[in-house]
Amino acid sequence: MKINRTAHLPWAIFVLAVAAGATLLYCAHFHPQSVPPNLRFFGEKPPGHAIVGGTPLGLVFGTIAFAIFIFAALLGMRKRMPRLFPGHVQTWLRAHIWLTFLTVPLILLHGGFQLGSPMTTLLMTLYATVMVSGIYGLILQHKLPAWMKESLPAEAVYEQIPNIRAQLVAAAKKSRESLAPNGVEAATAPSFPEARNEKAGPAVTAVLAPPGIEITTDPASQKMLVEFMERELLPYLEARRGDRFRLGHRGEAGQTFQMLKVRVAPSFRPRVEEMRNWCEERRRLDLQVKLQHWLHGWLFVHAPLSFLLLLLTAWHAFVTLFRYS
C-alpha cells in the first residue's frame, strides 16, 4: 500500500493522543508520586494488587488491545466479502496499521512492563513476532512496487509468466531444429509468434533470422550452436529455477554469449544475439517472480501467527477473568 502522509496523519495523531492518555492513567493509578497532585485521579496510594493486568484499569487496557486484535483479523474477511463490511478498503488498511501500533503501549501498560508467567512470556514473544513481520510487510509493500517499476519496465502479467516461459522454450526448440546438422536453413526463416500481455506489450519475440539477412550454412557453427542449446540454453529456459544456471546471471551470461559470438561464423551471430534476448527475458521473469514472492510471502508468516495470537489471547483473557473474578 502506498503511504499517503496526509491520509495517515490523523491516525498518527489519534494513536499518540490515546497512548499519552493511557500512560497518564497508568502513572496516576500505579505511580501517583510521578504525576502532579491535581492529576492523581485514583488517590495517593496505588492499588495493592500484585498483577497490573488483573486490576480494573489493567483489564481495560487488555480488553481494548484484544478488541483491536479482533478488528485486525477482520481485514482478511473484509477483502474477501466487501459487501458485509462497510467502508473503503484503504480506510480499513489505515485503521489496521495504526490501531495495531496502538496495541504496543496498551499491552505494555496492561502487563505493567513485566513478562510475568510463562504463558504471558509466550504471548509477548508471539506478539513481537507478529508486529515485526507486519512492519516488515508494510515496508515491502511501500518500497517494493516502486523498485519493481524501475527494475522491470516491461513487467508481465504475473499469471501469464508460465505461458511466456513456455513460449521461450518453444522458440528455442524451433531454432534448434532449424540448426540441426541434417537440416538446411532457409534464407529468411519464418518468425515465431509474439507473446504479448496487456500490461507490458510484447514480452517475447523469437525470430529465427532477421528479415532480409541471408544466412548461409556452416556445419561447424551449426553444430556448435546446437550443442550450446542442448547443453545450456534449453536446460536453463526449461528449469523451474533459473538462478542455478550460469545463464541466469547477467555477468556470466554476457561473457558466454560474447565468446559464442566470436567462435561462430558472422552469419550466425544474429542467432546468438537472439539467444541472449531469450535469456534476458527469462531473467526478467525470474526477477519478477522473486519480487512477487517477497511482496506477498511475509503473509504466510504474519497471517497464521496473528490467528494463533488471537486464539491464545482469548484463552489468556478467559483465564484472567476466571482467576480474578
Helices and strands as residue ranges (DSSP letters): H 5-30, G 32-34, G 37-39, G 52-54, H 56-80, G 82-84, H 89-110, H 118-151, G 158-160, H 161-178, E 195-197, E 201-204, H 219-228, I 229-233, H 234-238, G 242-244, G 246-248, H 250-263, G 266-268, H 269-297, H 299-324
